[in-house]
Amino acid sequence: MKTNLFAFLAAATFAISAHQGRAQSAAATEQQLLQELRPEQVEGTPAALVSTGRLNVAQLTQQGTANMAQITQVGSSNLTTITQAGTENVALSTITGYGTTSEITQSGTRNLVDQQLTVNQRQYSVLQQGANNQLRQVESGSQAPPGYEVKMVGNGINMTIQQGQATYRP
């Protein structure tokens, strides 16, 4: 009886270890297949949402290769919407204050938005289309304008906005 029990346990252990080896092999094969079929997803599209305060809303939509977005909200009743499509887009939005709305939309390749808003009850809209566009936006203080809309269409545009003043750099 002891011999039969030992043989049964040995056979079961062998079968389980063989099954685990096949499962690990299948998982590796599946990962390799994913890399071959969808290489843009292997690079990843990291996103981070950080909200401190009450009644803050953040919405993020990404599509394509190597998109990255980070939304940080400190305060209350802030709304941030980021929509990206294409390749290598980056959007960073930091809102400190209350009642501020920011809508960022990008499409195309290699676009960048770096937005830092330290204001209250303002509305901002940024739209970028095309290739190689950049926008860096810094607003702070009570003297900042009540908000505005920026549309950038074309190639190689680089714009920096500070305290509501726009500067064009070719």
N, C-alpha and C positions, 0 to 999 in steps of 0.2 A: 504494500500500500504506500509506504514511504517512497519507494522507487517511482511509482506511478505519479505521485504528487510532485516529486522533484522533476520528473520529465515534463509534466504538464506546465509547471512554473517556468522551466527553462524554455520551452517552446513558446509560451505566451510572451516572455521577455524578449525573445528573438523577434517575434512577430511585431511587437510594439516598437522596438528600435528600428526595424526595417521600415515600418509605416512612418515613423517620425522622419527618417532620412528622406523618404519620398516626399513628405509634406514640405520639408525644407527645400528640397530640390524644386518642387512645384512652385513654391513661393518665389524662389530666385528666378525661375523661368518666367513667371508672371511679371515680375518687376522688370526683367530685361525686355520682355515684349512691350510693356508700357513705355519704356524708354525709346524703343524703336518706332512705335506708333505715334507717340505724342511727346517728342523731345521738349517742346515748350513747357509742358507741365512738370517735367523733371527739374528744370531750373527753378521753378516755383514762382509764386506771386505772393510774397509775404504781405501781410496787412496787420496793423495794430490799431486798436481802438482804446483810448483811455479817456474816461469821463469822470470828473470829480464835481459834484454839485447835484442840483435837482433839475429835473425836467429837461435834461439835455438829450438831443436826438442826433444820431449819426447813421448815415446810410452810405454804403460803399459797394460799387459794382466794378469788377475788373474782368478783362478778357485779353487774351494774347499771351505774349512771352515776357517774363521778367518784370511785370508791373509791380510796383511797390507803393503802398499808401500808408500814411500814418495820420490818424485823427486824434488830436488831444483837445479836450474841452475842460476848462477850469472855470467854474461859475455856474450860472443857472439859465435855463431857457434858451440855450444856444442850439442852433441847427446847422449841421454840416453835411453836405452831400457831395460825394466824389464819384464821378463816372469816368472810367478809362477804357480805351480800346486800342489795340495796336501792339507795338513792341517797345520795350525799354522805357515806358512811361513811369514817371515818379511824381507823386503829389504828397506834400506834407502840409497839414493844416493845424495850426495851434490857435485856439480862441481862448482868451482870458477875459472874462467880463460876463455880462448878462444880456440876453435878448438879441444876440448877434446871429445873423444868417450868412452862411457862405455856401455857394454852389460852384463847384469846379467840374468842368467837363473837358476831357482831352480825347483826341483821336489822332491817329497817325503814328509816327515813330519818333523815338528819342525826345519826347516832350518832358518838361520839368515845370512844376509849380512849387514854390516854397513860400508858404503864406504864414505870417505871424501877425495875429490881430489881438491887440490889447485895447479893446474898445467896448462900449456899451450901446446897445440898440442901433446897430448898423446893419446894412445889407450889402453883400458883395457877390458879384457873379464874374467868373472867369471862364472863358471859352477859348481853347486852343485847337487849331486844326492844321495839319501840314506836317512838316518834318523839321527837326532840330530847333524847335521853339523853346524858349525859356521865359519864365516870369518869376521874379522875386518880389514879394509884396510884404511890406512892413508898415503897419498902422498902429499908432498908439496915442493915448491921451484924448482929452475932451475936444481938442481942436481938430481932430481928424474929421474929414467930410462925412456926411451921413450915409455914405456908401456909394458905390458906382459899379458899372459893368465894363469889363474889358473883353474885347474880342480880338484875337490874334489869328490871322489866316495867312499862310505863305510859308516860305522857307527861311531858315536862319535868323529869325527874329529873336532879339534878346532885350527884355525890358525890365527895369527895376523901378518899383514904386515905393517911395518912403514918405510917410506923413501926407499922403494924398497928392504928392508931386510926382510926375512921370518923367523919366529920363530914358532916352533912346540911345542905345549903343550898337553901332553897326558891327 
